[in-house]
Amino acid sequence: DTPSKDPAATSQEDLKAIDLLATERLIAVYGSKNAAPSAKTASTKWVESV
């Protein structure tokens, strides 16, 4: 743990990393970026469906 690091900045970086991973996973599933919905849309639907 580094107390000098801003927790808000860290969480923003984490969200970007998660978003990127979700996008890559969708591309893998749908076969192309064009066929895949946006990661935000998919994650929202996933959260709602749980």
Biopython code that builds the backbone (N, CA, C, O; Angstrom):
import numpy as np
from Bio.PDB.StructureBuilder import StructureBuilder

atoms = [
    (1, "ASP", "N", (0.830, -1.210, 0.000)),
    (1, "ASP", "CA", (0.000, 0.000, 0.000)),
    (1, "ASP", "C", (0.859, 1.253, 0.000)),
    (1, "ASP", "O", (1.779, 1.384, 0.807)),
    (2, "THR", "N", (0.556, 2.173, -0.910)),
    (2, "THR", "CA", (1.263, 3.451, -0.930)),
    (2, "THR", "C", (0.266, 4.557, -0.611)),
    (2, "THR", "O", (-0.568, 4.909, -1.446)),
    (3, "PRO", "N", (0.355, 5.112, 0.613)),
    (3, "PRO", "CA", (-0.606, 6.130, 1.036)),
    (3, "PRO", "C", (-0.570, 7.390, 0.185)),
    (3, "PRO", "O", (-1.541, 8.146, 0.152)),
    (4, "SER", "N", (0.554, 7.623, -0.511)),
    (4, "SER", "CA", (0.671, 8.826, -1.327)),
    (4, "SER", "C", (-0.213, 8.748, -2.574)),
    (4, "SER", "O", (-0.523, 9.770, -3.187)),
    (5, "LYS", "N", (-0.614, 7.533, -2.942)),
    (5, "LYS", "CA", (-1.419, 7.371, -4.151)),
    (5, "LYS", "C", (-2.877, 7.748, -3.874)),
    (5, "LYS", "O", (-3.435, 7.406, -2.831)),
    (6, "ASP", "N", (-3.473, 8.453, -4.821)),
    (6, "ASP", "CA", (-4.870, 8.868, -4.676)),
    (6, "ASP", "C", (-5.796, 7.675, -4.929)),
    (6, "ASP", "O", (-5.778, 7.102, -6.018)),
    (7, "PRO", "N", (-6.603, 7.297, -3.934)),
    (7, "PRO", "CA", (-7.494, 6.145, -4.101)),
    (7, "PRO", "C", (-8.487, 6.327, -5.245)),
    (7, "PRO", "O", (-8.837, 5.365, -5.928)),
    (8, "ALA", "N", (-8.939, 7.567, -5.450)),
    (8, "ALA", "CA", (-9.880, 7.828, -6.538)),
    (8, "ALA", "C", (-9.226, 7.557, -7.891)),
    (8, "ALA", "O", (-9.843, 6.981, -8.787)),
    (9, "ALA", "N", (-7.963, 7.983, -8.026)),
    (9, "ALA", "CA", (-7.245, 7.761, -9.276)),
    (9, "ALA", "C", (-7.041, 6.264, -9.508)),
    (9, "ALA", "O", (-7.170, 5.772, -10.629)),
    (10, "THR", "N", (-6.720, 5.552, -8.427)),
    (10, "THR", "CA", (-6.514, 4.113, -8.534)),
    (10, "THR", "C", (-7.790, 3.420, -8.994)),
    (10, "THR", "O", (-7.754, 2.560, -9.874)),
    (11, "SER", "N", (-8.913, 3.795, -8.397)),
    (11, "SER", "CA", (-10.168, 3.150, -8.763)),
    (11, "SER", "C", (-10.544, 3.479, -10.210)),
    (11, "SER", "O", (-11.105, 2.639, -10.913)),
    (12, "GLN", "N", (-10.236, 4.694, -10.650)),
    (12, "GLN", "CA", (-10.496, 5.052, -12.040)),
    (12, "GLN", "C", (-9.655, 4.186, -12.974)),
    (12, "GLN", "O", (-10.146, 3.715, -14.000)),
    (13, "GLU", "N", (-8.383, 3.975, -12.616)),
    (13, "GLU", "CA", (-7.510, 3.120, -13.420)),
    (13, "GLU", "C", (-8.039, 1.693, -13.433)),
    (13, "GLU", "O", (-8.034, 1.028, -14.469)),
    (14, "ASP", "N", (-8.499, 1.225, -12.265)),
    (14, "ASP", "CA", (-9.064, -0.120, -12.176)),
    (14, "ASP", "C", (-10.287, -0.249, -13.074)),
    (14, "ASP", "O", (-10.447, -1.249, -13.774)),
    (15, "LEU", "N", (-11.152, 0.766, -13.054)),
    (15, "LEU", "CA", (-12.350, 0.735, -13.893)),
    (15, "LEU", "C", (-11.976, 0.674, -15.366)),
    (15, "LEU", "O", (-12.594, -0.062, -16.135)),
    (16, "LYS", "N", (-10.960, 1.448, -15.764)),
    (16, "LYS", "CA", (-10.510, 1.420, -17.155)),
    (16, "LYS", "C", (-9.995, 0.036, -17.516)),
    (16, "LYS", "O", (-10.285, -0.478, -18.596)),
    (17, "ALA", "N", (-9.227, -0.570, -16.605)),
    (17, "ALA", "CA", (-8.678, -1.904, -16.855)),
    (17, "ALA", "C", (-9.799, -2.931, -16.975)),
    (17, "ALA", "O", (-9.769, -3.798, -17.848)),
    (18, "ILE", "N", (-10.790, -2.824, -16.087)),
    (18, "ILE", "CA", (-11.931, -3.740, -16.123)),
    (18, "ILE", "C", (-12.708, -3.550, -17.423)),
    (18, "ILE", "O", (-13.111, -4.523, -18.060)),
    (19, "ASP", "N", (-12.916, -2.290, -17.813)),
    (19, "ASP", "CA", (-13.644, -1.983, -19.035)),
    (19, "ASP", "C", (-12.918, -2.570, -20.245)),
    (19, "ASP", "O", (-13.540, -3.124, -21.151)),
    (20, "LEU", "N", (-11.583, -2.438, -20.241)),
    (20, "LEU", "CA", (-10.773, -2.968, -21.332)),
    (20, "LEU", "C", (-10.872, -4.484, -21.393)),
    (20, "LEU", "O", (-11.019, -5.058, -22.472)),
    (21, "LEU", "N", (-10.791, -5.129, -20.243)),
    (21, "LEU", "CA", (-10.917, -6.588, -20.194)),
    (21, "LEU", "C", (-12.286, -7.034, -20.697)),
    (21, "LEU", "O", (-12.395, -8.002, -21.449)),
    (22, "ALA", "N", (-13.320, -6.328, -20.279)),
    (22, "ALA", "CA", (-14.676, -6.666, -20.717)),
    (22, "ALA", "C", (-14.798, -6.526, -22.228)),
    (22, "ALA", "O", (-15.411, -7.364, -22.889)),
    (23, "THR", "N", (-14.211, -5.462, -22.771)),
    (23, "THR", "CA", (-14.251, -5.240, -24.211)),
    (23, "THR", "C", (-13.526, -6.357, -24.941)),
    (23, "THR", "O", (-14.027, -6.878, -25.937)),
    (24, "GLU", "N", (-12.332, -6.731, -24.445)),
    (24, "GLU", "CA", (-11.571, -7.808, -25.075)),
    (24, "GLU", "C", (-12.347, -9.116, -25.028)),
    (24, "GLU", "O", (-12.343, -9.878, -25.995)),
    (25, "ARG", "N", (-13.009, -9.377, -23.914)),
    (25, "ARG", "CA", (-13.778, -10.610, -23.774)),
    (25, "ARG", "C", (-14.944, -10.621, -24.757)),
    (25, "ARG", "O", (-15.232, -11.644, -25.378)),
    (26, "LEU", "N", (-15.614, -9.473, -24.894)),
    (26, "LEU", "CA", (-16.734, -9.378, -25.836)),
    (26, "LEU", "C", (-16.257, -9.587, -27.267)),
    (26, "LEU", "O", (-16.921, -10.263, -28.053)),
    (27, "ILE", "N", (-15.108, -9.010, -27.607)),
    (27, "ILE", "CA", (-14.558, -9.191, -28.950)),
    (27, "ILE", "C", (-14.271, -10.666, -29.193)),
    (27, "ILE", "O", (-14.520, -11.186, -30.281)),
    (28, "ALA", "N", (-13.741, -11.341, -28.162)),
    (28, "ALA", "CA", (-13.449, -12.768, -28.287)),
    (28, "ALA", "C", (-14.734, -13.567, -28.499)),
    (28, "ALA", "O", (-14.770, -14.507, -29.293)),
    (29, "VAL", "N", (-15.788, -13.180, -27.775)),
    (29, "VAL", "CA", (-17.062, -13.904, -27.869)),
    (29, "VAL", "C", (-17.764, -13.621, -29.196)),
    (29, "VAL", "O", (-18.237, -14.540, -29.864)),
    (30, "TYR", "N", (-17.826, -12.357, -29.567)),
    (30, "TYR", "CA", (-18.589, -11.973, -30.758)),
    (30, "TYR", "C", (-17.766, -12.086, -32.043)),
    (30, "TYR", "O", (-18.315, -12.057, -33.144)),
    (31, "GLY", "N", (-16.442, -12.217, -31.894)),
    (31, "GLY", "CA", (-15.588, -12.428, -33.051)),
    (31, "GLY", "C", (-15.067, -11.149, -33.682)),
    (31, "GLY", "O", (-14.099, -11.192, -34.441)),
    (32, "SER", "N", (-15.680, -10.023, -33.388)),
    (32, "SER", "CA", (-15.192, -8.759, -33.927)),
    (32, "SER", "C", (-15.694, -7.589, -33.106)),
    (32, "SER", "O", (-16.691, -7.690, -32.391)),
    (33, "LYS", "N", (-14.982, -6.474, -33.222)),
    (33, "LYS", "CA", (-15.360, -5.280, -32.475)),
    (33, "LYS", "C", (-16.722, -4.771, -32.953)),
    (33, "LYS", "O", (-17.518, -4.271, -32.158)),
    (34, "ASN", "N", (-16.984, -4.902, -34.258)),
    (34, "ASN", "CA", (-18.228, -4.392, -34.823)),
    (34, "ASN", "C", (-19.440, -5.150, -34.299)),
    (34, "ASN", "O", (-20.499, -4.560, -34.087)),
    (35, "ALA", "N", (-19.289, -6.461, -34.090)),
    (35, "ALA", "CA", (-20.410, -7.286, -33.647)),
    (35, "ALA", "C", (-20.649, -7.146, -32.149)),
    (35, "ALA", "O", (-21.760, -7.368, -31.667)),
    (36, "ALA", "N", (-19.610, -6.780, -31.421)),
    (36, "ALA", "CA", (-19.722, -6.712, -29.960)),
    (36, "ALA", "C", (-20.401, -5.417, -29.524)),
    (36, "ALA", "O", (-20.100, -4.344, -30.046)),
    (37, "PRO", "N", (-21.320, -5.526, -28.564)),
    (37, "PRO", "CA", (-21.866, -4.307, -27.960)),
    (37, "PRO", "C", (-20.780, -3.639, -27.122)),
    (37, "PRO", "O", (-19.741, -4.244, -26.857)),
    (38, "SER", "N", (-21.011, -2.412, -26.710)),
    (38, "SER", "CA", (-20.012, -1.756, -25.874)),
    (38, "SER", "C", (-19.922, -2.449, -24.524)),
    (38, "SER", "O", (-20.904, -3.012, -24.040)),
    (39, "ALA", "N", (-18.753, -2.406, -23.924)),
    (39, "ALA", "CA", (-18.537, -3.069, -22.635)),
    (39, "ALA", "C", (-19.478, -2.503, -21.575)),
    (39, "ALA", "O", (-19.999, -3.241, -20.738)),
    (40, "LYS", "N", (-19.691, -1.187, -21.617)),
    (40, "LYS", "CA", (-20.576, -0.567, -20.622)),
    (40, "LYS", "C", (-21.992, -1.105, -20.758)),
    (40, "LYS", "O", (-22.631, -1.422, -19.755)),
    (41, "THR", "N", (-22.492, -1.211, -21.989)),
    (41, "THR", "CA", (-23.844, -1.726, -22.211)),
    (41, "THR", "C", (-23.944, -3.161, -21.721)),
    (41, "THR", "O", (-24.896, -3.524, -21.030)),
    (42, "ALA", "N", (-22.964, -3.972, -22.077)),
    (42, "ALA", "CA", (-22.989, -5.387, -21.712)),
    (42, "ALA", "C", (-22.882, -5.567, -20.202)),
    (42, "ALA", "O", (-23.605, -6.377, -19.622)),
    (43, "SER", "N", (-21.986, -4.820, -19.563)),
    (43, "SER", "CA", (-21.821, -4.969, -18.119)),
    (43, "SER", "C", (-23.069, -4.490, -17.385)),
    (43, "SER", "O", (-23.438, -5.054, -16.355)),
    (44, "THR", "N", (-23.720, -3.454, -17.910)),
    (44, "THR", "CA", (-24.964, -2.976, -17.301)),
    (44, "THR", "C", (-26.030, -4.052, -17.394)),
    (44, "THR", "O", (-26.723, -4.329, -16.415)),
    (45, "LYS", "N", (-26.166, -4.659, -18.564)),
    (45, "LYS", "CA", (-27.143, -5.729, -18.746)),
    (45, "LYS", "C", (-26.807, -6.915, -17.847)),
    (45, "LYS", "O", (-27.694, -7.532, -17.258)),
    (46, "TRP", "N", (-25.522, -7.223, -17.749)),
    (46, "TRP", "CA", (-25.099, -8.346, -16.915)),
    (46, "TRP", "C", (-25.454, -8.081, -15.454)),
    (46, "TRP", "O", (-25.961, -8.966, -14.763)),
    (47, "VAL", "N", (-25.191, -6.874, -14.993)),
    (47, "VAL", "CA", (-25.503, -6.510, -13.603)),
    (47, "VAL", "C", (-27.012, -6.603, -13.367)),
    (47, "VAL", "O", (-27.451, -7.091, -12.325)),
    (48, "GLU", "N", (-27.798, -6.137, -14.330)),
    (48, "GLU", "CA", (-29.252, -6.166, -14.183)),
    (48, "GLU", "C", (-29.780, -7.593, -14.189)),
    (48, "GLU", "O", (-30.774, -7.892, -13.527)),
    (49, "SER", "N", (-29.121, -8.473, -14.930)),
    (49, "SER", "CA", (-29.615, -9.845, -15.060)),
    (49, "SER", "C", (-29.245, -10.709, -13.863)),
    (49, "SER", "O", (-29.828, -11.778, -13.677)),
    (50, "VAL", "N", (-28.297, -10.277, -13.055)),
    (50, "VAL", "CA", (-27.859, -11.073, -11.909)),
    (50, "VAL", "C", (-28.886, -10.979, -10.778)),
    (50, "VAL", "O", (-28.699, -11.582, -9.722)),
]
sb = StructureBuilder()
sb.init_structure("model")
sb.init_model(0)
sb.init_chain("A")
sb.init_seg("    ")
for serial, (resi, resn, name, xyz) in enumerate(atoms, 1):
    if name == "N":
        sb.init_residue(resn, " ", resi, " ")
    sb.init_atom(name, np.array(xyz, "f"), 0.0, 1.0, " ", f" {name:<3s}", serial, name[0])
structure = sb.get_structure()
